[in-house]
Amino acid sequence: MTIASHLVELRKKHETLSEMVEQAQRSPGTDALKIADLKKQKLRLKEEIERLSH
């Protein structure tokens, strides 16, 4: 797998997590810990994307 294709996959996963966070925040019954976990995963992906981009 090339770095470019890996970045594409990471960006897709990041976008999916963004959508999951937004959906969870709109749902009144969603656990705050679940939202925090999704945000941490999203941040790790963002950091990995930035690291590979440079």
N, C-alpha and C positions, 0 to 999 in steps of 0.2 A: 504494500500500500504506500503510495506516495504521500508526502507531507500535504500536498494540496488536497488530495481526496480525503485524507484524515481530517483536515480542517473543515471540509464540507460536512462530514459526518458530525463533528463536534458542534458545528453551528446549528445543524438540524436538531441535535439533542438539546442544545441550549434554548432554541426556540420552543421546542416541545415543553421543556421545563417552565419556560415563561408562561405559556398558556396554562399549564397545570397550576402554577402559583396564582395567576389571575382568577382562575375558576375556583380555587380553594378559598381565596379571599372573599369572593362573592357569596360563597356558601356559608350561612350562619353557623352551621353545626361543625365546621371543620376545626380540628384540633390545631392550636397555635404551634405545637411542637412539629406537627407534620409540615406546616407552612415553613417554619424555620429550617427544617431539614431540606425541603425542596430548594429554598433559597441558597443554602450552603452548597448543595450539589451544583446549582446554577453558577455560583461564584467560582467553584473549582473548575468548571468547564470554561468559564470566561478567562480565568488565569491561564489555563492550558492553551487556549486559543491564542492569547496574547503572547505567550512564551514561544509557541511554534511560529507565530507570524514574524518574529524578529530574528 
